[in-house]
Amino acid sequence: MTLNASQRRRSGPARASCALVAFSCLFLLLSCSVGKKVRRAFGGSLPIEVTVHDDINDQSPVAVDLLIVYDDKIVDDLLKIPAADWFVKKKQFIADHPSVIVQGWEWVPGQVVDPFKIEYRPGARNVVLYADYHSEGDHRAVVGSPKPFRLVLGERDLSVEVIQ
């Protein structure tokens, strides 16, 4: 079958429309839950924002540890550990679990923290945060799989807000 000139001209825009629809579907797929799996599979940079309340921790600095965990079983163990125990036992935990990435900071009341990024390897399963407050409590937060978030260091506890 041969196409005349008129039929060939019509097939060009039709092909472009199909390509546009296919590209749009691919974009939607990658921006939804599949995107989370793709980010986990390839690793990358984890954007983080930090807000520090003026009256945190009885007007004292607060140490914060961020853990990037690559094994779901380790996450289950971490969720049983309150921050006070984490900061006492972290050296041994790091020695026992070298695949866990641990990054730590200390922020003072009211400190302004510029947004930053943490690099992570392929296979990251979860992000866990601990804050060393003086008050009673677990002082632990779970982000889930790596995704941009804001850490809010409140007066007596921390919280996490996922950034869209």
N, C-alpha and C positions, 0 to 999 in steps of 0.2 A: 504494500500500500504506500502510495506516495502522497505527500501533502502538498497542496498548492500554496502559493505565497500567502494568501489570506489566512489559511489554517495555521501556518508556521508562526505568523505574527501573534495570533491568539494564544498559542501555546507558551510563548515567552512570559507574558504576565501571569498566566495560570501557574507556571513553574515557580515564579517569584512568590506568588501567594502561598503555594504549598511550602516553600522554604521558610517563609515568614511564620506560618502556623507551626511548623516543626520546631523552629528556633524558639518560639514563644512557649511551647509545651516543655521543651528542655529547660528553659530558664525557670519556669514555674516549678518544675520538679526539683531542680537544684536549690531553689530558694526555700523549699519546704523542709520536711524532715529528712529527705535524702541528703540535703546540704549538710546536715549535722553529721551524717555518716561519712560523707566525703571529707569534711574537715577532720574528723577523727582518723580517717584512713591515711591522710597525707600530713598531718601535723600542721604547724603554722604559728601564727602570732595571736596571742590572747589579749585583746584590748581591755584595760582595767581603768576605772575611775575610782577615786577615793574621796569621800567626804568625812571630815573629822569634826565632830561636835566640839563646841567650846569648853564644855564641862566634862569631857570623858574621864573615866577612871579616877574620880576624886582629884581632878586637876593634876594627874600624873601621866607620863608617857605610857603608851600601850604597845606591846610587842604583838606583831601579827605574823603568822606563818601561813603561806599558801602552799598547798600540796597538789601536784598533778599526779594522779594515780592511774596506773595502766592495768590493774588487776581488780576485778569486781570483789574478790574475796577480801582483799586488803581494805577496800572501802567499807565493807561490813564491819571489819575490826575497828577501823577508825571512828565509825559512828557510835561506838561504845565508849570512846575515850573522851572525857571532858578536857577542856583546854588546860586546866591546872595540871592534870596528869600528863598531857601531851608535852608541855614545856619542861617537865621534869625528866621524861623518858625519851624525848625526841632523838637524842644522840644515839641511843641504842636502837631505836626504831629505824633510823636512817642506815645504820650499819647492817641491820637485818634485812632491809628492803632497799637495796641500792637503785632499783628501777624507779622508785618514787622521787620525783623532783620536788625539792623543798626550797622555797624562796622566803626570806624573812625580812621584815622591816620593823622600825619603831617610830611611831608618830606621836607628837605632842599635842595637847589640847589646842584646837583652833587652827592647826597647821593646814596650809593650802598645799595640796598635792597635785602636781600636773599629771594628766592622763599618761599612761605608759603601757607597754606591751611586754608580755612574757612569752618566750618561745617554748614550744612543746613539740615532742616527737610524734610520729605516727602511732596510733593505737591508744591515745589518751582516753580513759573511760570516765573520769570524774575529777572535779576540782573541789577540794575541801579547804576551809579556812578555819584557823584558830586565832583567838585574840586573848591575850593574857591580862584580863581585867582583875581588879582586886575583889570585886563582888562575887557572891555565890552564883553558880550557874554553869551550864555547859560551854557557853561562849564559843560555839562552833556553828559554822554555816556550810551548806552544801550548794554548789552552783549546778552540779550535774555535769554533763559533757561540756567540754570547753566552748564557751560562747561569751561575747562581750557582757560585762557586768559592772555595776557600781557597788563598791563596798562602803557601807555607811557605818562609821564608828560612832555609835550613840553614847549617851551619858553612862549607861550601865551594861550595854550589850551591843553586839554587831548585827547587821542585817545585810542582805544581798538583794539587789534589784537588777534583773536582767535588762540589758539595753537592747532595744530593737533596732 
